[in-house]
Amino acid sequence: MEDTVIQWGSMTNVEVYNRYRAFYGSHFTTVKTKFQDEWLFIDEMGIVKPEDEVSVPLSTYTNAEPGSVWVVKNKKYKNFLYVKCKEGWVEIRGVYRQSKKPQASYKFINQYINKDQIFENQKSQGQYFFV
């Protein structure tokens, strides 16, 4: 398995973030994941600390599976993608597809994510997944 590919189901949020930090800005690339059968490269990422899960509020997504992608309705957090890891969450602030330039997460959200569907069904397993 290539080292730059994130394994959401077997990595904690700290492991995912450390892998991102190890590769970001290197001569290789950055970390990547599959989204709808296309590589998605993570341009900017942060870790969600356990104490912040309540304020974001990710604690409401009790059934979230590793790799599930969530957006938050709260204005302060609405421009980011939140991805569930084996343990914990990461916040993705910038991404790009293989053939595109880096873009802010909110542009990706507006283009690919149906926010209303997620907001209506917060108890589900998520509508979108990174593989």
Accessible surface in RSA format (square Angstrom, percent):
REM  Atomic radii and reference values for relative SASA: ProtOr
REM  Chains: A
REM  Algorithm: Lee & Richards
REM  Probe-radius: 1.40
REM  Slices: 20
REM RES _ NUM      All-atoms   Total-Side   Main-Chain    Non-polar    All polar
REM                ABS   REL    ABS   REL    ABS   REL    ABS   REL    ABS   REL
RES MET A   1   179.89  93.2 101.83  67.4  78.06 185.9 106.36  90.4  73.53  97.4
RES GLU A   2    89.89  51.6  74.71  56.5  15.17  36.1  44.24  85.6  45.65  37.3
RES ASP A   3    91.70  64.2  87.90  87.5   3.80   9.0  15.05  35.4  76.65  76.4
RES THR A   4     6.09   4.3   6.09   6.2   0.00   0.0   6.09   8.2   0.00   0.0
RES VAL A   5    12.49   8.2  12.49  11.3   0.00   0.0  12.49  10.8   0.00   0.0
RES ILE A   6     1.41   0.8   0.00   0.0   1.41   3.4   0.00   0.0   1.41   3.8
RES GLN A   7    62.25  34.8  59.16  43.2   3.09   7.4  23.91  50.9  38.34  29.1
RES TRP A   8     8.14   3.3   4.87   2.4   3.27   7.7   4.87   2.6   3.27   5.3
RES GLY A   9    51.37  63.3   0.00   N/A  51.37  63.3  25.62  70.3  25.74  57.7
RES SER A  10    72.13  61.0  55.47  74.0  16.67  38.4  45.54  97.0  26.59  37.2
RES MET A  11    15.49   8.0  15.49  10.3   0.00   0.0  14.78  12.6   0.71   0.9
RES THR A  12    30.18  21.5  30.18  30.6   0.00   0.0  25.90  34.8   4.29   6.5
RES ASN A  13    14.73  10.2  14.73  14.2   0.00   0.0   0.00   0.0  14.73  14.2
RES VAL A  14    78.90  51.9  78.81  71.4   0.08   0.2  78.85  68.5   0.04   0.1
RES GLU A  15    83.23  47.8  78.14  59.1   5.09  12.1  32.25  62.4  50.98  41.6
RES VAL A  16     0.00   0.0   0.00   0.0   0.00   0.0   0.00   0.0   0.00   0.0
RES TYR A  17    54.74  25.6  54.74  31.1   0.00   0.0  18.18  13.7  36.56  45.1
RES ASN A  18    66.67  46.0  62.10  60.0   4.57  11.0  21.65  52.1  45.02  43.5
RES ARG A  19    70.97  29.8  64.72  33.0   6.25  14.9   8.59  11.7  62.38  37.8
RES TYR A  20    17.52   8.2  17.52  10.0   0.00   0.0   8.36   6.3   9.16  11.3
RES ARG A  21   145.33  61.0 123.18  62.8  22.15  52.7  31.49  43.0 113.84  69.0
RES ALA A  22    72.89  67.0  38.83  59.9  34.05  77.5  51.04  71.9  21.84  57.9
RES PHE A  23    32.98  16.5  32.98  20.4   0.00   0.0  32.98  20.0   0.00   0.0
RES TYR A  24   105.78  49.4  88.93  50.6  16.85  43.8  55.39  41.6  50.40  62.1
RES GLY A  25    74.16  91.5   0.00   N/A  74.16  91.5  35.60  97.7  38.56  86.4
RES SER A  26    42.59  36.0  16.91  22.6  25.68  59.2  28.05  59.7  14.54  20.4
RES HIS A  27   163.10  89.1 123.83  86.1  39.27 100.5 103.23 106.4  59.87  69.7
RES PHE A  28   131.74  65.9 101.30  62.7  30.45  79.2 107.64  65.3  24.11  69.0
RES THR A  29    44.73  31.8  30.29  30.7  14.45  34.4  37.44  50.3   7.29  11.0
RES THR A  30     5.37   3.8   4.94   5.0   0.43   1.0   4.94   6.6   0.43   0.6
RES VAL A  31     0.00   0.0   0.00   0.0   0.00   0.0   0.00   0.0   0.00   0.0
RES LYS A  32    24.35  11.9  24.35  14.9   0.00   0.0   0.00   0.0  24.35  25.9
RES THR A  33     0.00   0.0   0.00   0.0   0.00   0.0   0.00   0.0   0.00   0.0
RES LYS A  34    69.43  33.9  69.37  42.6   0.06   0.1  37.93  34.1  31.50  33.5
RES PHE A  35     9.62   4.8   7.18   4.4   2.44   6.4   7.62   4.6   2.00   5.7
RES GLN A  36   114.01  63.8  79.52  58.1  34.49  82.1  49.49 105.3  64.52  48.9
RES ASP A  37   138.64  97.1 112.23 111.7  26.40  62.4  30.40  71.5 108.24 107.9
RES GLU A  38    64.87  37.2  61.44  46.5   3.44   8.2  28.94  56.0  35.94  29.3
RES TRP A  39    64.28  25.8  62.58  30.3   1.70   4.0  42.71  22.8  21.57  35.0
RES LEU A  40     2.02   1.1   2.02   1.4   0.00   0.0   2.02   1.4   0.00   0.0
RES PHE A  41    18.52   9.3  18.52  11.5   0.00   0.0  18.52  11.2   0.00   0.0
RES ILE A  42     0.00   0.0   0.00   0.0   0.00   0.0   0.00   0.0   0.00   0.0
RES ASP A  43    34.57  24.2  33.49  33.3   1.08   2.5   0.00   0.0  34.57  34.5
RES GLU A  44    79.40  45.6  79.40  60.1   0.00   0.0  17.35  33.6  62.06  50.7
RES MET A  45     5.71   3.0   0.00   0.0   5.71  13.6   0.00   0.0   5.71   7.6
RES GLY A  46     5.45   6.7   0.00   N/A   5.45   6.7   5.45  15.0   0.00   0.0
RES ILE A  47    57.04  32.5  37.03  27.6  20.00  48.2  37.03  26.7  20.00  54.3
RES VAL A  48     6.60   4.3   4.02   3.6   2.57   6.2   6.56   5.7   0.04   0.1
RES LYS A  49   111.08  54.2 109.83  67.4   1.24   3.0  54.98  49.5  56.09  59.8
RES PRO A  50   103.77  75.6  93.54  85.3  10.23  37.2  94.14  77.7   9.62  59.8
RES GLU A  51   123.12  70.7  96.47  73.0  26.66  63.5  65.56 126.8  57.56  47.0
RES ASP A  52    57.17  40.0  57.17  56.9   0.00   0.0   8.95  21.1  48.21  48.1
RES GLU A  53    37.58  21.6  37.58  28.4   0.00   0.0   2.96   5.7  34.62  28.3
RES VAL A  54   106.85  70.3 100.51  91.0   6.34  15.3 100.51  87.3   6.34  17.2
RES SER A  55    63.00  53.2  44.42  59.3  18.58  42.8  47.51 101.2  15.49  21.7
RES VAL A  56     6.32   4.2   6.32   5.7   0.00   0.0   6.32   5.5   0.00   0.0
RES PRO A  57    45.13  32.9  44.77  40.8   0.37   1.3  44.77  37.0   0.37   2.3
RES LEU A  58     1.84   1.0   0.00   0.0   1.84   4.6   0.00   0.0   1.84   5.0
RES SER A  59    55.85  47.2  37.30  49.8  18.55  42.7  34.24  72.9  21.61  30.3
RES THR A  60    51.55  36.7  47.47  48.1   4.07   9.7  49.57  66.6   1.98   3.0
RES TYR A  61    10.81   5.0   3.73   2.1   7.08  18.4   0.61   0.5  10.19  12.6
RES THR A  62   100.23  71.3  63.90  64.8  36.33  86.6  62.52  84.0  37.71  57.0
RES ASN A  63    68.32  47.1  59.54  57.5   8.78  21.1   7.57  18.2  60.75  58.7
RES ALA A  64    13.34  12.3   0.48   0.7  12.86  29.2   0.48   0.7  12.86  34.1
RES GLU A  65    79.84  45.8  79.01  59.8   0.82   2.0  20.19  39.1  59.64  48.7
RES PRO A  66    57.96  42.2  42.31  38.6  15.65  56.9  42.31  34.9  15.65  97.2
RES GLY A  67     0.40   0.5   0.00   N/A   0.40   0.5   0.40   1.1   0.00   0.0
RES SER A  68     0.00   0.0   0.00   0.0   0.00   0.0   0.00   0.0   0.00   0.0
RES VAL A  69     0.00   0.0   0.00   0.0   0.00   0.0   0.00   0.0   0.00   0.0
RES TRP A  70     0.27   0.1   0.27   0.1   0.00   0.0   0.27   0.1   0.00   0.0
RES VAL A  71     0.33   0.2   0.33   0.3   0.00   0.0   0.33   0.3   0.00   0.0
RES VAL A  72     3.28   2.2   3.20   2.9   0.07   0.2   3.20   2.8   0.07   0.2
RES LYS A  73   140.48  68.5 125.39  76.9  15.10  35.9  77.20  69.5  63.29  67.4
RES ASN A  74    70.50  48.6  56.12  54.2  14.38  34.6  18.67  44.9  51.83  50.1
RES LYS A  75   168.92  82.4 156.21  95.8  12.72  30.3  99.74  89.8  69.19  73.7
RES LYS A  76   155.06  75.6 128.34  78.7  26.72  63.6  89.61  80.7  65.45  69.7
RES TYR A  77    30.11  14.1  30.11  17.1   0.00   0.0  19.06  14.3  11.05  13.6
RES LYS A  78    95.65  46.7  91.14  55.9   4.51  10.7  39.41  35.5  56.24  59.9
RES ASN A  79    64.46  44.5  62.25  60.2   2.21   5.3   7.59  18.3  56.87  55.0
RES PHE A  80    51.51  25.8  51.51  31.9   0.00   0.0  51.51  31.2   0.00   0.0
RES LEU A  81     0.00   0.0   0.00   0.0   0.00   0.0   0.00   0.0   0.00   0.0
RES TYR A  82     0.00   0.0   0.00   0.0   0.00   0.0   0.00   0.0   0.00   0.0
RES VAL A  83     0.00   0.0   0.00   0.0   0.00   0.0   0.00   0.0   0.00   0.0
RES LYS A  84    41.09  20.0  41.09  25.2   0.00   0.0  18.52  16.7  22.56  24.0
RES CYS A  85     0.00   0.0   0.00   0.0   0.00   0.0   0.00   0.0   0.00   0.0
RES LYS A  86   107.63  52.5  90.35  55.4  17.28  41.2  40.67  36.6  66.96  71.3
RES GLU A  87   103.08  59.2 100.22  75.8   2.86   6.8  36.41  70.4  66.67  54.4
RES GLY A  88    13.70  16.9   0.00   N/A  13.70  16.9   8.35  22.9   5.35  12.0
RES TRP A  89     7.17   2.9   7.17   3.5   0.00   0.0   1.18   0.6   5.99   9.7
RES VAL A  90     0.00   0.0   0.00   0.0   0.00   0.0   0.00   0.0   0.00   0.0
RES GLU A  91    24.65  14.2  24.65  18.6   0.00   0.0   1.32   2.5  23.33  19.1
RES ILE A  92     0.00   0.0   0.00   0.0   0.00   0.0   0.00   0.0   0.00   0.0
RES ARG A  93    75.91  31.9  68.52  34.9   7.38  17.6  17.79  24.3  58.12  35.2
RES GLY A  94     3.63   4.5   0.00   N/A   3.63   4.5   3.63  10.0   0.00   0.0
RES VAL A  95     0.00   0.0   0.00   0.0   0.00   0.0   0.00   0.0   0.00   0.0
RES TYR A  96    44.55  20.8  43.87  25.0   0.68   1.8  23.23  17.5  21.32  26.3
RES ARG A  97    40.97  17.2  40.30  20.5   0.68   1.6   9.03  12.3  31.94  19.4
RES GLN A  98   120.82  67.6  98.33  71.9  22.49  53.5  28.52  60.7  92.31  70.0
RES SER A  99    91.02  76.9  53.58  71.5  37.44  86.2  56.16 119.6  34.85  48.8
RES LYS A 100   115.46  56.3  99.30  60.9  16.16  38.5  48.47  43.6  66.99  71.4
RES LYS A 101   174.20  85.0 165.01 101.2   9.19  21.9 109.46  98.5  64.74  69.0
RES PRO A 102    79.14  57.7  57.52  52.4  21.61  78.6  57.78  47.7  21.36 132.7
RES GLN A 103    47.16  26.4  36.69  26.8  10.47  24.9  18.91  40.2  28.25  21.4
RES ALA A 104    39.55  36.4  28.87  44.5  10.68  24.3  33.20  46.8   6.35  16.8
RES SER A 105     0.46   0.4   0.00   0.0   0.46   1.1   0.00   0.0   0.46   0.6
RES TYR A 106    93.89  43.8  93.60  53.3   0.29   0.8  61.17  46.0  32.72  40.3
RES LYS A 107   106.66  52.0 102.00  62.6   4.67  11.1  46.87  42.2  59.79  63.7
RES PHE A 108     0.19   0.1   0.19   0.1   0.00   0.0   0.19   0.1   0.00   0.0
RES ILE A 109     2.15   1.2   2.15   1.6   0.00   0.0   2.15   1.5   0.00   0.0
RES ASN A 110    99.82  68.8  66.32  64.1  33.50  80.7  28.50  68.6  71.32  68.9
RES GLN A 111   114.77  64.2  81.00  59.2  33.77  80.4  34.13  72.7  80.64  61.2
RES TYR A 112    52.67  24.6  37.42  21.3  15.25  39.7  39.32  29.6  13.34  16.4
RES ILE A 113    12.42   7.1   0.00   0.0  12.42  29.9   1.62   1.2  10.81  29.3
RES ASN A 114    74.60  51.4  66.20  64.0   8.40  20.2  20.69  49.8  53.91  52.1
RES LYS A 115    76.05  37.1  72.77  44.7   3.28   7.8  32.87  29.6  43.18  46.0
RES ASP A 116    97.30  68.2  95.39  94.9   1.91   4.5  20.55  48.4  76.75  76.5
RES GLN A 117    79.54  44.5  74.80  54.7   4.73  11.3  20.43  43.5  59.10  44.8
RES ILE A 118     0.18   0.1   0.00   0.0   0.18   0.4   0.18   0.1   0.00   0.0
RES PHE A 119    37.58  18.8  22.30  13.8  15.28  39.8  22.47  13.6  15.11  43.2
RES GLU A 120   150.86  86.6 110.63  83.7  40.23  95.8  48.49  93.8 102.36  83.6
RES ASN A 121    66.81  46.1  64.59  62.4   2.22   5.3  14.68  35.3  52.13  50.4
RES GLN A 122    58.09  32.5  54.65  39.9   3.44   8.2   9.26  19.7  48.83  37.0
RES LYS A 123   131.62  64.2 125.73  77.1   5.89  14.0  95.39  85.9  36.23  38.6
RES SER A 124    23.92  20.2  12.63  16.9  11.29  26.0  22.90  48.8   1.02   1.4
RES GLN A 125    73.18  40.9  70.45  51.5   2.73   6.5  41.38  88.1  31.80  24.1
RES GLY A 126    11.88  14.6   0.00   N/A  11.88  14.6   0.00   0.0  11.88  26.6
RES GLN A 127    55.82  31.2  29.40  21.5  26.42  62.9   4.16   8.9  51.66  39.2
RES TYR A 128    32.46  15.2  28.65  16.3   3.81   9.9  22.90  17.2   9.56  11.8
RES PHE A 129    73.73  36.9  63.33  39.2  10.40  27.1  63.33  38.4  10.40  29.8
RES PHE A 130     5.35   2.7   0.00   0.0   5.35  13.9   0.00   0.0   5.35  15.3
RES VAL A 131   121.68  80.1 101.95  92.3  19.73  47.5 119.23 103.6   2.45   6.7
END  Absolute sums over single chains surface
CHAIN  1 A     7179.1       5932.1       1246.9       3600.2       3578.8
END  Absolute sums over all chains
TOTAL          7179.1       5932.1       1246.9       3600.2       3578.8
